[in-house]
Amino acid sequence: MLVTMQENSRSRVPSSRRISKLSGRWKTIITTEANPMMAGLHDRMPVILAPDARALWLDPDFTGKEKVLSLLQPYPDDDLVATPVSRLVNSPKSDDPRCLNPL
């Protein structure tokens, strides 16, 4: 889940606009340590919220450092699929549907 913050906002409410690029002043990707599948590629990975955690994340009454941090865990390997893709994905200039093609 990509969390966007509005200027001068302390809430975790996502933007209502569809996010098409990962650039800009107010967009943030929260990362955590890599799960075993991702560890071979990188030591960090984006936080992926489990379906039952999404409502908690958006609940303004869900507060407290420990409670919030408990949601920011590596996502289980068995719920993810790794697919090799072209090196095109390594460049922000590659705004091309071929980036999605599996090798």
N, C-alpha and C positions, 0 to 999 in steps of 0.2 A: 504494500500500500504506500502510495506516495502522499506525504503530508505536506500541505502548503500552508504557509502562515501569511496572514495579511499584516500589512504594516501596522505597528503598534498593537498587535494582537498577542495575547498569551494563550489563546485557546488552541485546541488540536483539531479544529473543524476543517475538513478538506475543502478546497476550492470547489465551487459549483461548475466551473468550466472544465472541459475535457483537456487533459494535459497531453500535448503531442510531442513535446521536446523537453529534455531534461536540462534546460538552461533558463537563466533568468534570475532576477534578484531575490525572489521570495520562495523559491522552490527548494525543498530539502529532502534528501533521501536519508533515512535513518538506517544505519548499518549495525551489525553485530558480528561476533566471531563466526567463521565459516562452519557449516556442518561438514561431516566427513566427505560427502560427495563433492562439495565446493572447495574443500581444503586443498585439493590437488591443483586448483586453478588460482586460488587467492586466499589470503588469511581472513578476509571480511566478506560479508554478503549483505544484501538488503534485508531488512526485517520484513517478513511476510506474516501478517496476522492470520491466525487460524480463524475459521468462520465464527466460532463461538466467542472470540476475543474482539471482533470488530465493533459490536455494540458497546462493549465496555470502553474501548478506545474513544468512541465518539460521545460517551456519556460525560457531561461536564461535572457530574458529582463524583466520578471515579478519579480520585486524587490521592496524593501521597507518593513520595518517591519510590518506595519499595513496591507498591502495587503497580505503578506504571512500568517500572523496570522489569517486573515479572513477565510482562508481555513481549519484551524485546529479546526474545530467545531465538537461536537458530531454528529454522523450519526443518521438520523431519525429512530425511533423505527419501524415504519411501513414498512421499507425496509429490516429489519433483522428478522431472525428466531432463537430463542433460543431452543437448543435441549440438554436435559440432556445426559451426557456420563459417562462412567466408571471413577472411581478414578485413573485408570491407567494413565490418562493424567497428573496427579500431579507429576509424576516422570520423569525426563529427561532420565532415564534408559529404559523407556517404548517406545522403537522404534518398535511399533507393530501396525498392521492395526486394531486391536480390539479397539484402542483408538478412532476410528471414528464411532464405532457402537453405535447407540442410545440405551438408556436403555428402 
